[in-house]
């Protein structure tokens, strides 16, 4: 069986939908405006976590450590 | 460690998400260090608040009818039991959740017959084994065959080169015949 997938066998990277990207962008903007609002930070973190992407997880780690000045 | 009073640091939900991300990224070894750092920061903040409160209490004038300080009775303090801190509890939750997910995803479901055999019940009942090849693996086999045959699309440039060669040669041939 020959399929287009077999000919052009490039494994597509998992990318979030444009809707998710727009949502995360909006949440990030709100979280940046209100850095001490935990609910906004949590909303952003949960949205990033829901993407199930490694880059999103790394972003959560970096952001949390930066906001808590966790890095010694 | 500059801002122990960060509200995000005090949020257990945020810390749980942070630990979950650490686990998903593969930095499970950093979880213990993160728990220790958070506990340390929270303890620092608690000590700071307590010092502030003590300072405020000392600065305020003491009431006149304050009774004399009661004599301190030295009672043997009970053995400090190891109570897990909130950060440790969160870390345990995250790690147990990830372990459960890995176990459920990696281990195939145990058929009831095997469970009975393991418990020793139903020894007389024969174990029926049926092997079913999944459709996904068939498709993957077809895919692999096509990849091996066609070299993952590497035949396209070869075909193009061949077509160009045929076209040029036919063009030259027609020119040769026309002249």
gemmi code that builds the backbone of each chain (N, CA, C; Angstrom):
import gemmi

chains = {
    "A": [
        ("UNK", (0.857, -1.180, 0.000), (0.000, 0.000, 0.000), (0.898, 1.236, 0.000)),
        ("UNK", (0.744, 2.036, -0.970), (1.530, 3.265, -1.047), (0.627, 4.419, -0.663)),
        ("UNK", (1.088, 5.165, 0.271), (0.309, 6.321, 0.699), (1.210, 7.546, 0.686)),
        ("UNK", (0.570, 8.679, 0.741), (1.358, 9.908, 0.780), (2.221, 9.951, 2.033)),
        ("UNK", (1.682, 9.357, 3.104), (2.456, 9.326, 4.340), (3.719, 8.517, 4.210)),
        ("UNK", (3.661, 7.464, 3.388), (4.851, 6.647, 3.214), (5.866, 7.325, 2.313)),
        ("UNK", (5.392, 8.123, 1.374), (6.321, 8.799, 0.465), (6.953, 10.001, 1.156)),
        ("UNK", (6.108, 10.824, 1.693), (6.610, 11.998, 2.406), (6.526, 11.685, 3.894)),
        ("UNK", (7.467, 10.907, 4.356), (7.370, 10.403, 5.724), (8.016, 11.363, 6.695)),
        ("UNK", (7.478, 12.528, 6.772), (7.946, 13.486, 7.768), (6.960, 13.453, 8.921)),
        ("UNK", (7.468, 13.087, 10.087), (6.604, 13.014, 11.254), (6.267, 14.426, 11.712)),
        ("UNK", (5.010, 14.793, 11.680), (4.677, 16.152, 12.094), (4.858, 16.336, 13.595)),
        ("UNK", (5.444, 17.471, 13.963), (5.603, 17.796, 15.376), (4.244, 18.172, 15.949)),
        ("UNK", (4.042, 17.780, 17.189), (2.801, 18.135, 17.848), (2.808, 19.628, 18.142)),
        ("UNK", (1.892, 20.311, 17.548), (1.822, 21.751, 17.751), (0.433, 22.095, 18.256)),
        ("UNK", (0.367, 23.061, 19.139), (-0.960, 23.457, 19.607), (-1.744, 24.163, 18.515)),
        ("UNK", (-3.021, 24.111, 18.662), (-3.872, 24.759, 17.678), (-3.752, 26.275, 17.812)),
        ("UNK", (-4.097, 27.002, 16.776), (-4.047, 28.470, 16.880), (-4.909, 29.009, 18.007)),
        ("UNK", (-6.014, 28.319, 18.266), (-6.863, 28.768, 19.372), (-6.114, 28.679, 20.696)),
        ("UNK", (-5.403, 27.567, 20.888), (-4.647, 27.384, 22.137), (-3.522, 28.403, 22.225)),
        ("UNK", (-2.870, 28.642, 21.095), (-1.781, 29.629, 21.097), (-2.308, 31.010, 21.465)),
        ("UNK", (-3.462, 31.349, 20.890), (-4.043, 32.660, 21.204), (-4.434, 32.743, 22.673)),
        ("UNK", (-4.977, 31.645, 23.182), (-5.382, 31.630, 24.599), (-4.168, 31.800, 25.510)),
        ("UNK", (-3.108, 31.074, 25.204), (-1.911, 31.157, 26.050), (-1.282, 32.542, 25.954)),
        ("UNK", (-1.306, 33.096, 24.779), (-0.757, 34.449, 24.615), (-1.522, 35.453, 25.458)),
        ("UNK", (-2.862, 35.311, 25.427), (-3.683, 36.229, 26.222), (-3.425, 36.029, 27.716)),
        ("UNK", (-3.374, 34.750, 28.126), (-3.145, 34.475, 29.550), (-1.766, 34.965, 30.000)),
        ("UNK", (-0.795, 34.824, 29.119), (0.557, 35.264, 29.476), (0.609, 36.784, 29.611)),
        ("UNK", (-0.112, 37.460, 28.708), (-0.137, 38.921, 28.800), (-0.780, 39.366, 30.109)),
        ("UNK", (-1.881, 38.699, 30.462), (-2.558, 39.058, 31.715), (-1.669, 38.741, 32.932)),
        ("UNK", (-0.978, 37.608, 32.840), (-0.104, 37.235, 33.964), (1.077, 38.192, 34.089)),
        ("UNK", (1.539, 38.692, 32.968), (2.644, 39.649, 33.031), (2.188, 40.991, 33.607)),
        ("UNK", (0.953, 41.347, 33.286), (0.441, 42.622, 33.807), (0.213, 42.522, 35.317)),
        ("UNK", (-0.254, 41.343, 35.749), (-0.539, 41.157, 37.188), (0.361, 40.054, 37.740)),
        ("UNK", (1.616, 40.368, 38.000), (2.544, 39.303, 38.428), (2.249, 38.743, 39.811)),
        ("UNK", (1.521, 39.496, 40.628), (1.238, 39.015, 41.987), (-0.153, 38.396, 42.095)),
        ("UNK", (-0.842, 38.295, 40.971), (-2.158, 37.662, 40.977), (-1.965, 36.160, 40.731)),
        ("UNK", (-2.113, 35.403, 41.783), (-1.827, 33.968, 41.682), (-2.804, 33.277, 40.743)),
        ("UNK", (-4.050, 33.732, 40.737), (-5.038, 33.059, 39.881), (-4.667, 33.188, 38.411)),
        ("UNK", (-4.139, 34.345, 38.040), (-3.741, 34.523, 36.634), (-2.518, 33.667, 36.301)),
        ("UNK", (-1.604, 33.592, 37.248), (-0.437, 32.733, 37.016), (-0.864, 31.267, 36.898)),
        ("UNK", (-1.806, 30.889, 37.757), (-2.268, 29.502, 37.724), (-2.989, 29.183, 36.416)),
        ("UNK", (-3.776, 30.149, 35.947), (-4.479, 29.935, 34.677), (-3.488, 29.724, 33.540)),
        ("UNK", (-2.436, 30.527, 33.553), (-1.407, 30.372, 32.520), (-0.698, 29.024, 32.659)),
        ("UNK", (-0.357, 28.662, 33.875), (0.343, 27.395, 34.100), (-0.509, 26.205, 33.661)),
        ("UNK", (-1.785, 26.255, 33.995), (-2.642, 25.132, 33.626), (-2.826, 25.044, 32.113)),
        ("UNK", (-2.933, 26.208, 31.472), (-3.051, 26.194, 30.011), (-1.782, 25.633, 29.370)),
        ("UNK", (-0.642, 25.997, 29.922), (0.613, 25.473, 29.393), (0.741, 23.976, 29.659)),
        ("UNK", (0.290, 23.568, 30.831), (0.375, 22.149, 31.183), (-0.525, 21.310, 30.284)),
        ("UNK", (-1.671, 21.885, 29.911), (-2.620, 21.137, 29.085), (-2.114, 20.909, 27.667)),
        ("UNK", (-1.135, 21.692, 27.238), (-0.632, 21.486, 25.881), (0.158, 20.188, 25.755)),
        ("UNK", (0.645, 19.677, 26.906), (1.416, 18.427, 26.929), (2.664, 18.509, 26.044)),
        ("UNK", (3.200, 19.704, 25.919), (4.428, 19.890, 25.141), (5.599, 20.117, 26.084)),
        ("UNK", (6.736, 19.607, 25.702), (7.909, 19.746, 26.557), (8.311, 21.211, 26.697)),
        ("UNK", (8.182, 21.954, 25.598), (8.562, 23.363, 25.661), (7.657, 24.120, 26.623)),
        ("UNK", (6.386, 23.735, 26.657), (5.467, 24.395, 27.589), (5.829, 24.063, 29.031)),
        ("UNK", (6.189, 22.805, 29.258), (6.578, 22.418, 30.618), (7.837, 23.172, 31.055)),
        ("UNK", (8.772, 23.294, 30.137), (9.995, 24.031, 30.471), (9.690, 25.508, 30.736)),
        ("UNK", (8.709, 26.019, 29.999), (8.336, 27.422, 30.220), (7.725, 27.604, 31.604)),
        ("UNK", (6.912, 26.647, 32.018), (6.322, 26.711, 33.364), (7.426, 26.684, 34.417)),
        ("UNK", (8.380, 25.794, 34.229), (9.474, 25.672, 35.203), (10.258, 26.984, 35.281)),
        ("UNK", (10.608, 27.500, 34.129), (11.399, 28.733, 34.106), (10.637, 29.888, 34.737)),
        ("UNK", (9.368, 29.975, 34.374), (8.571, 31.097, 34.865), (8.369, 31.010, 36.383)),
        ("UNK", (8.086, 29.806, 36.847), (7.863, 29.644, 38.295), (9.143, 29.979, 39.065)),
        ("UNK", (10.255, 29.461, 38.586), (11.515, 29.710, 39.291), (11.893, 31.186, 39.241)),
        ("UNK", (11.591, 31.810, 38.119), (11.923, 33.227, 37.998), (11.035, 34.070, 38.914)),
        ("UNK", (9.759, 33.729, 38.954), (8.840, 34.534, 39.752), (9.057, 34.323, 41.244)),
        ("UNK", (9.538, 33.147, 41.604), (9.804, 32.893, 43.023), (11.263, 33.153, 43.359)),
        ("UNK", (12.036, 33.563, 42.376), (13.482, 33.740, 42.575), (14.057, 32.479, 43.194)),
        ("UNK", (13.712, 31.368, 42.580), (14.003, 30.079, 43.165), (15.435, 29.646, 42.894)),
        ("UNK", (16.008, 30.201, 41.859), (17.360, 29.796, 41.481), (18.346, 30.493, 42.393)),
        ("UNK", (19.153, 29.722, 43.056), (20.095, 30.318, 44.002), (21.291, 30.903, 43.260)),
    ],
    "B": [
        ("UNK", (17.232, 33.296, 45.530), (16.336, 33.299, 46.672), (16.210, 34.719, 47.198)),
        ("UNK", (15.556, 35.549, 46.475), (15.478, 36.935, 46.881), (14.103, 37.310, 47.400)),
        ("UNK", (13.099, 36.593, 46.962), (11.753, 37.011, 47.287), (10.977, 35.857, 47.912)),
        ("UNK", (11.188, 35.606, 49.200), (10.444, 34.517, 49.817), (8.978, 34.851, 50.034)),
        ("UNK", (8.626, 36.127, 49.870), (7.231, 36.505, 50.096), (6.408, 36.443, 48.822)),
        ("UNK", (6.931, 35.804, 47.808), (6.191, 35.719, 46.560), (4.901, 34.929, 46.772)),
        ("UNK", (3.770, 35.476, 46.359), (2.520, 34.736, 46.553), (2.491, 33.440, 45.743)),
        ("UNK", (3.229, 33.442, 44.655), (3.258, 32.218, 43.845), (3.976, 31.100, 44.593)),
        ("UNK", (4.951, 31.473, 45.384), (5.684, 30.466, 46.157), (4.790, 29.806, 47.187)),
        ("UNK", (3.840, 30.568, 47.707), (2.976, 30.037, 48.758), (1.823, 29.218, 48.202)),
        ("UNK", (1.602, 29.319, 46.918), (0.467, 28.613, 46.334), (0.801, 27.131, 46.145)),
        ("UNK", (0.078, 26.249, 46.809), (0.364, 24.823, 46.613), (0.009, 24.332, 45.213)),
        ("UNK", (-1.020, 24.959, 44.614), (-1.393, 24.534, 43.254), (-0.275, 24.850, 42.268)),
        ("UNK", (0.281, 26.054, 42.409), (1.378, 26.433, 41.508), (2.580, 25.517, 41.709)),
        ("UNK", (2.849, 25.198, 42.968), (3.994, 24.311, 43.228), (3.734, 22.914, 42.675)),
        ("UNK", (2.492, 22.498, 42.745), (2.150, 21.172, 42.201), (2.341, 21.149, 40.680)),
        ("UNK", (1.903, 22.219, 40.023), (2.092, 22.291, 38.565), (3.578, 22.332, 38.240)),
        ("UNK", (4.319, 23.071, 39.042), (5.774, 23.156, 38.828), (6.423, 21.777, 38.959)),
        ("UNK", (6.042, 21.053, 39.988), (6.616, 19.714, 40.176), (6.163, 18.762, 39.067)),
        ("UNK", (4.914, 18.905, 38.644), (4.426, 18.068, 37.548), (5.237, 18.312, 36.282)),
        ("UNK", (5.534, 19.572, 36.031), (6.328, 19.897, 34.843), (7.752, 19.357, 34.990)),
        ("UNK", (8.299, 19.461, 36.192), (9.635, 18.899, 36.407), (9.635, 17.403, 36.110)),
        ("UNK", (8.584, 16.740, 36.548), (8.504, 15.290, 36.337), (8.328, 14.978, 34.861)),
        ("UNK", (7.523, 15.777, 34.175), (7.266, 15.508, 32.759), (8.489, 15.801, 31.903)),
        ("UNK", (9.280, 16.774, 32.327), (10.495, 17.103, 31.568), (11.582, 16.057, 31.813)),
        ("UNK", (11.427, 15.331, 32.918), (12.412, 14.300, 33.214), (13.381, 14.685, 34.304)),
        ("UNK", (13.101, 15.804, 34.964), (13.983, 16.262, 36.049), (13.414, 15.816, 37.390)),
        ("UNK", (13.162, 14.517, 37.481), (12.590, 14.000, 38.723), (13.553, 14.180, 39.886)),
        ("UNK", (14.838, 14.144, 39.570), (15.824, 14.286, 40.640), (15.813, 15.685, 41.243)),
        ("UNK", (15.262, 16.655, 40.501), (15.236, 18.023, 41.017), (14.064, 18.268, 41.957)),
        ("UNK", (13.159, 17.296, 42.039), (11.958, 17.523, 42.837), (12.319, 17.649, 44.314)),
        ("UNK", (13.201, 16.781, 44.781), (13.580, 16.828, 46.189), (14.244, 18.165, 46.535)),
        ("UNK", (15.114, 18.602, 45.640), (15.779, 19.886, 45.880), (14.769, 21.022, 45.893)),
        ("UNK", (13.785, 20.936, 44.998), (12.769, 21.988, 44.949), (11.940, 22.010, 46.221)),
        ("UNK", (11.621, 20.825, 46.718), (10.857, 20.755, 47.969), (11.654, 21.390, 49.109)),
        ("UNK", (12.930, 21.046, 49.165), (13.762, 21.610, 50.229), (13.879, 23.122, 50.136)),
        ("UNK", (14.042, 23.615, 48.907), (14.182, 25.058, 48.744), (12.906, 25.782, 49.129)),
        ("UNK", (11.766, 25.202, 48.699), (10.493, 25.868, 49.014), (10.254, 25.883, 50.517)),
        ("UNK", (10.509, 24.747, 51.155), (10.338, 24.700, 52.606), (11.244, 25.715, 53.301)),
        ("UNK", (12.457, 25.797, 52.780), (13.409, 26.738, 53.387), (12.926, 28.181, 53.228)),
        ("UNK", (12.443, 28.493, 52.023), (11.966, 29.850, 51.788), (10.738, 30.160, 52.633)),
        ("UNK", (9.831, 29.187, 52.701), (8.633, 29.420, 53.500), (8.985, 29.561, 54.973)),
        ("UNK", (9.951, 28.776, 55.421), (10.369, 28.895, 56.825), (11.015, 30.252, 57.072)),
        ("UNK", (11.805, 30.701, 56.103), (12.426, 32.025, 56.231), (11.362, 33.101, 56.329)),
        ("UNK", (10.365, 32.952, 55.474), (9.302, 33.948, 55.485), (8.525, 33.894, 56.791)),
        ("UNK", (8.275, 32.670, 57.278), (7.567, 32.537, 58.547), (8.354, 33.133, 59.685)),
        ("UNK", (9.665, 32.937, 59.682), (10.514, 33.509, 60.729), (10.516, 35.028, 60.645)),
        ("UNK", (10.510, 35.527, 59.394), (10.498, 36.982, 59.218), (9.211, 37.580, 59.757)),
        ("UNK", (8.097, 36.909, 59.448), (6.804, 37.415, 59.919), (6.744, 37.364, 61.442)),
        ("UNK", (7.247, 36.260, 62.007), (7.225, 36.130, 63.462), (8.100, 37.206, 64.109)),
        ("UNK", (9.254, 37.471, 63.495), (10.125, 38.513, 64.029), (9.449, 39.871, 63.955)),
        ("UNK", (8.752, 40.121, 62.846), (8.030, 41.384, 62.715), (6.967, 41.514, 63.795)),
        ("UNK", (6.233, 40.397, 64.005), (5.175, 40.449, 65.008), (5.761, 40.655, 66.406)),
        ("UNK", (6.885, 40.010, 66.687), (7.520, 40.184, 67.990), (8.009, 41.606, 68.160)),
        ("UNK", (8.554, 42.148, 67.085), (9.023, 43.522, 67.148), (7.884, 44.487, 67.409)),
        ("UNK", (6.762, 44.231, 66.779), (5.595, 45.085, 66.993), (5.087, 44.940, 68.421)),
        ("UNK", (5.124, 43.729, 68.945), (4.646, 43.512, 70.313), (5.569, 44.167, 71.322)),
        ("UNK", (6.870, 44.145, 71.043), (7.799, 44.744, 71.981), (7.714, 46.261, 71.967)),
        ("UNK", (7.418, 46.798, 70.798), (7.353, 48.246, 70.699), (6.105, 48.795, 71.372)),
        ("UNK", (5.042, 47.998, 71.449), (3.817, 48.480, 72.076), (3.982, 48.441, 73.594)),
        ("UNK", (3.402, 49.419, 74.315), (3.555, 49.443, 75.770), (2.817, 48.280, 76.408)),
        ("UNK", (3.436, 47.712, 77.414), (2.834, 46.580, 78.086), (1.758, 47.069, 79.038)),
        ("UNK", (0.651, 46.363, 79.147), (-0.391, 46.776, 80.090), (0.102, 46.646, 81.524)),
        ("UNK", (-0.471, 47.497, 82.381), (0.007, 47.538, 83.750), (-0.425, 46.321, 84.556)),
        ("UNK", (-1.595, 45.800, 84.230), (-2.091, 44.688, 85.034), (-1.632, 43.340, 84.493)),
        ("UNK", (-0.503, 43.367, 83.831), (0.001, 42.108, 83.318), (0.474, 41.246, 84.471)),
        ("UNK", (0.015, 40.035, 84.589), (0.487, 39.182, 85.670), (1.955, 38.860, 85.489)),
        ("UNK", (2.549, 38.499, 86.609), (3.960, 38.148, 86.553), (4.150, 36.894, 85.733)),
        ("UNK", (5.319, 36.843, 85.195), (5.594, 35.701, 84.331), (5.540, 34.417, 85.138)),
        ("UNK", (4.795, 33.498, 84.627), (4.670, 32.225, 85.331), (5.979, 31.474, 85.228)),
        ("UNK", (6.300, 30.760, 86.279), (7.557, 30.009, 86.217), (7.501, 28.941, 85.136)),
        ("UNK", (8.579, 28.874, 84.475), (8.659, 27.921, 83.368), (8.942, 26.539, 83.929)),
        ("UNK", (8.096, 25.626, 83.594), (8.276, 24.264, 84.059), (8.942, 23.479, 82.940)),
        ("UNK", (10.030, 22.899, 83.286), (10.756, 22.122, 82.284), (10.090, 20.765, 82.112)),
        ("UNK", (9.325, 20.670, 81.084), (8.712, 19.380, 80.774), (9.478, 18.761, 79.627)),
        ("UNK", (9.685, 17.506, 79.718), (10.415, 16.877, 78.613), (9.600, 16.964, 77.326)),
        ("UNK", (10.219, 17.574, 76.331), (9.505, 17.711, 75.062), (9.394, 16.343, 74.391)),
        ("UNK", (8.237, 16.107, 73.791), (8.093, 14.811, 73.125), (9.049, 14.695, 71.951)),
        ("UNK", (9.314, 13.480, 71.606), (10.222, 13.200, 70.495), (9.644, 13.803, 69.224)),
        ("UNK", (10.386, 14.663, 68.564), (9.831, 15.284, 67.347), (9.603, 14.238, 66.265)),
        ("UNK", (8.325, 14.071, 65.953), (8.007, 13.092, 64.920), (8.185, 13.721, 63.549)),
        ("UNK", (8.525, 12.894, 62.604), (8.786, 13.378, 61.243), (7.455, 13.580, 60.535)),
        ("UNK", (6.997, 14.813, 60.554), (5.752, 15.142, 59.867), (6.121, 15.714, 58.514)),
        ("UNK", (5.597, 15.149, 57.441), (5.966, 15.686, 56.127), (5.423, 17.094, 55.943)),
        ("UNK", (6.253, 17.922, 55.383), (5.835, 19.293, 55.129), (4.834, 19.313, 53.985)),
        ("UNK", (4.097, 20.410, 53.845), (3.151, 20.502, 52.722), (3.829, 20.304, 51.367)),
        ("UNK", (5.036, 20.815, 51.241), (5.749, 20.632, 49.971), (6.040, 19.156, 49.721)),
        ("UNK", (6.415, 18.457, 50.781), (6.688, 17.023, 50.622), (5.422, 16.258, 50.257)),
        ("UNK", (4.309, 16.664, 50.859), (3.036, 16.007, 50.538), (2.698, 16.211, 49.062)),
        ("UNK", (2.886, 17.433, 48.587), (2.607, 17.723, 47.177), (3.523, 16.898, 46.281)),
        ("UNK", (4.792, 16.832, 46.654), (5.743, 16.061, 45.849), (5.368, 14.583, 45.828)),
        ("UNK", (4.935, 14.077, 46.981), (4.517, 12.672, 47.009), (3.303, 12.447, 46.119)),
        ("UNK", (2.382, 13.408, 46.144), (1.198, 13.276, 45.281), (1.603, 13.238, 43.812)),
        ("UNK", (2.477, 14.153, 43.443), (2.900, 14.229, 42.035), (3.621, 12.952, 41.626)),
        ("UNK", (4.521, 12.489, 42.477), (5.298, 11.296, 42.119), (4.422, 10.048, 42.085)),
        ("UNK", (3.505, 9.932, 43.025), (2.635, 8.754, 43.012), (1.710, 8.773, 41.808)),
        ("UNK", (1.266, 9.968, 41.449), (0.393, 10.073, 40.274), (1.139, 9.670, 39.014)),
        ("UNK", (2.371, 10.156, 38.889), (3.139, 9.812, 37.683), (3.473, 8.322, 37.660)),
        ("UNK", (3.772, 7.768, 38.826), (4.066, 6.339, 38.881), (2.842, 5.526, 38.491)),
        ("UNK", (1.683, 5.936, 38.982), (0.460, 5.214, 38.643), (0.167, 5.304, 37.159)),
        ("UNK", (0.420, 6.489, 36.588), (0.168, 6.640, 35.152), (1.109, 5.762, 34.342)),
        ("UNK", (2.377, 5.720, 34.775), (3.328, 4.896, 34.027), (2.959, 3.423, 34.130)),
        ("UNK", (2.544, 3.005, 35.315), (2.197, 1.608, 35.507), (0.995, 1.233, 34.671)),
        ("UNK", (-0.009, 2.101, 34.679), (-1.225, 1.771, 33.939), (-0.989, 1.808, 32.442)),
        ("UNK", (-0.055, 2.657, 31.998), (0.162, 2.752, 30.556), (1.097, 1.664, 30.048)),
        ("UNK", (2.038, 1.224, 30.882), (3.012, 0.240, 30.403), (2.519, -1.180, 30.580)),
        ("UNK", (1.883, -1.473, 31.687), (1.473, -2.837, 31.937), (0.168, -3.144, 31.217)),
        ("UNK", (0.121, -4.222, 30.459), (-1.128, -4.567, 29.808), (-2.124, -5.068, 30.835)),
        ("UNK", (-3.399, -4.970, 30.544), (-4.383, -5.448, 31.493), (-4.281, -6.958, 31.657)),
        ("UNK", (-4.338, -7.384, 32.885), (-4.207, -8.808, 33.174), (-5.559, -9.466, 32.975)),
        ("UNK", (-5.618, -10.481, 32.145), (-6.903, -11.147, 31.948), (-7.367, -11.818, 33.229)),
        ("UNK", (-8.662, -12.015, 33.290), (-9.241, -12.611, 34.494), (-8.702, -14.021, 34.715)),
        ("UNK", (-8.440, -14.740, 33.622), (-7.956, -16.117, 33.764), (-6.603, -16.143, 34.459)),
        ("UNK", (-5.740, -15.189, 34.078), (-4.425, -15.137, 34.705), (-4.531, -14.724, 36.162)),
        ("UNK", (-5.483, -13.845, 36.449), (-5.684, -13.472, 37.847), (-6.095, -14.694, 38.653)),
        ("UNK", (-6.989, -15.495, 38.074), (-7.427, -16.700, 38.773), (-6.253, -17.664, 38.957)),
        ("UNK", (-5.418, -17.764, 37.913), (-4.279, -18.667, 38.016), (-3.290, -18.183, 39.075)),
        ("UNK", (-3.152, -16.875, 39.161), (-2.215, -16.333, 40.142), (-2.714, -16.544, 41.564)),
        ("UNK", (-4.019, -16.446, 41.719), (-4.554, -16.638, 43.066), (-4.773, -18.094, 43.401)),
        ("UNK", (-4.634, -18.967, 42.429), (-4.784, -20.377, 42.706), (-6.194, -20.891, 42.511)),
        ("UNK", (-7.106, -19.990, 42.188), (-8.476, -20.422, 41.968), (-8.641, -20.889, 40.533)),
        ("UNK", (-9.614, -21.735, 40.338), (-9.940, -22.190, 38.997), (-8.806, -22.918, 38.332)),
        ("UNK", (-8.141, -23.797, 39.064), (-6.996, -24.486, 38.479), (-7.420, -25.484, 37.402)),
        ("UNK", (-8.632, -25.937, 37.496), (-9.074, -26.915, 36.509), (-9.391, -26.260, 35.175)),
        ("UNK", (-9.670, -24.995, 35.213), (-10.068, -24.335, 33.973), (-8.846, -24.129, 33.085)),
        ("UNK", (-8.929, -24.510, 31.825), (-7.777, -24.301, 30.941), (-7.618, -22.827, 30.593)),
        ("UNK", (-6.406, -22.460, 30.354), (-6.123, -21.083, 29.982), (-6.175, -20.972, 28.474)),
        ("UNK", (-7.057, -20.146, 28.005), (-7.205, -19.952, 26.564), (-6.399, -18.731, 26.147)),
        ("UNK", (-5.574, -18.954, 25.162), (-4.720, -17.873, 24.669), (-5.110, -17.586, 23.234)),
        ("UNK", (-5.419, -16.364, 22.968), (-5.726, -15.967, 21.590), (-4.805, -14.837, 21.206)),
        ("UNK", (-4.191, -14.997, 20.067), (-3.248, -13.988, 19.575), (-3.905, -13.262, 18.416)),
        ("UNK", (-4.065, -11.992, 18.572), (-4.689, -11.169, 17.542), (-3.702, -10.100, 17.146)),
        ("UNK", (-3.409, -10.053, 15.865), (-2.504, -9.018, 15.388), (-3.290, -7.739, 15.209)),
        ("UNK", (-2.757, -6.700, 15.766), (-3.501, -5.449, 15.707), (-3.430, -4.863, 14.306)),
        ("UNK", (-4.476, -4.112, 13.973), (-4.524, -3.516, 12.643), (-3.444, -2.455, 12.480)),
        ("UNK", (-3.116, -1.815, 13.575), (-2.104, -0.768, 13.496), (-0.755, -1.335, 13.058)),
        ("UNK", (-0.433, -2.521, 13.607), (0.849, -3.098, 13.231), (0.854, -3.508, 11.762)),
        ("UNK", (-0.317, -3.962, 11.254), (-0.392, -4.298, 9.825), (-0.113, -3.053, 8.985)),
        ("UNK", (-0.785, -1.985, 9.337), (-0.565, -0.745, 8.590), (0.893, -0.327, 8.675)),
        ("UNK", (1.481, -0.501, 9.854), (2.882, -0.111, 10.009), (3.774, -0.991, 9.132)),
        ("UNK", (3.422, -2.273, 9.042), (4.194, -3.152, 8.163), (4.123, -2.684, 6.724)),
        ("UNK", (2.909, -2.334, 6.294), (2.764, -1.827, 4.930), (3.594, -0.568, 4.741)),
        ("UNK", (3.546, 0.261, 5.754), (4.304, 1.508, 5.681), (5.795, 1.220, 5.562)),
        ("UNK", (6.261, 0.267, 6.385), (7.682, -0.073, 6.341), (8.060, -0.644, 4.987)),
        ("UNK", (7.166, -1.508, 4.422), (7.456, -2.072, 3.107), (7.573, -0.971, 2.069)),
        ("UNK", (6.631, -0.054, 2.116), (6.678, 1.030, 1.143), (7.930, 1.876, 1.325)),
        ("UNK", (8.312, 2.080, 2.585), (9.519, 2.866, 2.838), (10.761, 2.154, 2.307)),
        ("UNK", (10.812, 0.848, 2.551), (11.974, 0.107, 2.073), (12.022, 0.098, 0.551)),
        ("UNK", (10.838, -0.061, -0.052), (10.787, -0.144, -1.512), (11.130, 1.191, -2.152)),
        ("UNK", (10.596, 2.229, -1.584), (10.723, 3.526, -2.232), (11.794, 4.404, -1.600)),
        ("UNK", (12.386, 3.952, -0.564), (13.450, 4.739, 0.054), (12.969, 6.045, 0.615)),
        ("UNK", (11.787, 6.011, 1.226), (11.215, 7.198, 1.881), (11.179, 8.392, 0.925)),
        ("UNK", (10.699, 8.178, -0.265), (10.530, 9.295, -1.174), (11.768, 9.694, -1.926)),
        ("UNK", (12.839, 8.929, -1.756), (14.064, 9.296, -2.464), (13.961, 9.004, -3.955)),
        ("UNK", (12.892, 8.295, -4.335), (12.775, 7.971, -5.754), (12.275, 9.162, -6.556)),
        ("UNK", (11.751, 10.180, -5.885), (11.177, 11.312, -6.634), (12.258, 12.059, -7.409)),
        ("UNK", (13.368, 12.438, -6.776), (14.414, 13.095, -7.598), (14.963, 12.206, -8.691)),
        ("UNK", (15.029, 10.899, -8.394), (15.512, 9.999, -9.442), (14.552, 9.994, -10.631)),
        ("UNK", (13.258, 9.966, -10.309), (12.263, 9.979, -11.385), (12.338, 11.278, -12.170)),
        ("UNK", (12.530, 12.375, -11.462), (12.620, 13.663, -12.149), (13.836, 13.692, -13.070)),
        ("UNK", (14.954, 13.170, -12.540), (16.162, 13.139, -13.361), (15.943, 12.285, -14.600)),
        ("UNK", (15.268, 11.177, -14.387), (15.001, 10.284, -15.517), (14.104, 10.965, -16.537)),
        ("UNK", (13.087, 11.670, -16.057), (12.178, 12.351, -16.989), (12.918, 13.444, -17.761)),
        ("UNK", (13.787, 14.174, -17.040), (14.568, 15.218, -17.719), (15.461, 14.596, -18.771)),
        ("UNK", (16.063, 13.469, -18.398), (16.948, 12.785, -19.346), (16.184, 12.335, -20.572)),
        ("UNK", (15.006, 11.773, -20.351), (14.204, 11.299, -21.483), (13.784, 12.466, -22.354)),
        ("UNK", (13.378, 13.558, -21.706), (12.929, 14.721, -22.461), (14.060, 15.296, -23.295)),
        ("UNK", (15.215, 15.437, -22.673), (16.361, 16.001, -23.397), (16.781, 15.094, -24.533)),
        ("UNK", (16.794, 13.819, -24.230), (17.237, 12.906, -25.281), (16.251, 12.879, -26.430)),
        ("UNK", (14.953, 12.947, -26.102), (13.977, 12.949, -27.190), (14.046, 14.242, -27.974)),
        ("UNK", (14.323, 15.345, -27.236), (14.452, 16.639, -27.904), (15.645, 16.608, -28.851)),
        ("UNK", (16.753, 16.085, -28.354), (17.937, 15.999, -29.199), (17.684, 15.068, -30.384)),
        ("UNK", (16.955, 14.001, -30.095), (16.677, 13.065, -31.174), (15.811, 13.689, -32.247)),
        ("UNK", (14.787, 14.454, -31.801), (13.912, 15.080, -32.792), (14.674, 16.127, -33.582)),
        ("UNK", (15.561, 16.843, -32.907), (16.377, 17.824, -33.618), (17.295, 17.134, -34.624)),
        ("UNK", (17.837, 16.011, -34.166), (18.742, 15.307, -35.051), (18.016, 14.809, -36.292)),
        ("UNK", (16.756, 14.364, -36.068), (16.025, 13.866, -37.233), (15.577, 14.999, -38.136)),
        ("UNK", (15.268, 16.145, -37.480), (14.752, 17.252, -38.298), (15.860, 17.862, -39.143)),
        ("UNK", (17.095, 17.809, -38.640), (18.143, 18.451, -39.438), (18.645, 17.520, -40.480)),
    ],
}
model = gemmi.Model(1)
for chain_id, residues in chains.items():
    chain = gemmi.Chain(chain_id)
    for i, (resn, *xyz) in enumerate(residues, 1):
        res = gemmi.Residue()
        res.name, res.seqid = resn, gemmi.SeqId(i, " ")
        for name, pos in zip(("N", "CA", "C"), xyz):
            atom = gemmi.Atom()
            atom.name, atom.element = name, gemmi.Element(name[0])
            atom.pos, atom.b_iso = gemmi.Position(*pos), 0.0
            res.add_atom(atom)
        chain.add_residue(res)
    model.add_chain(chain)
structure = gemmi.Structure()
structure.add_model(model)
structure.setup_entities()
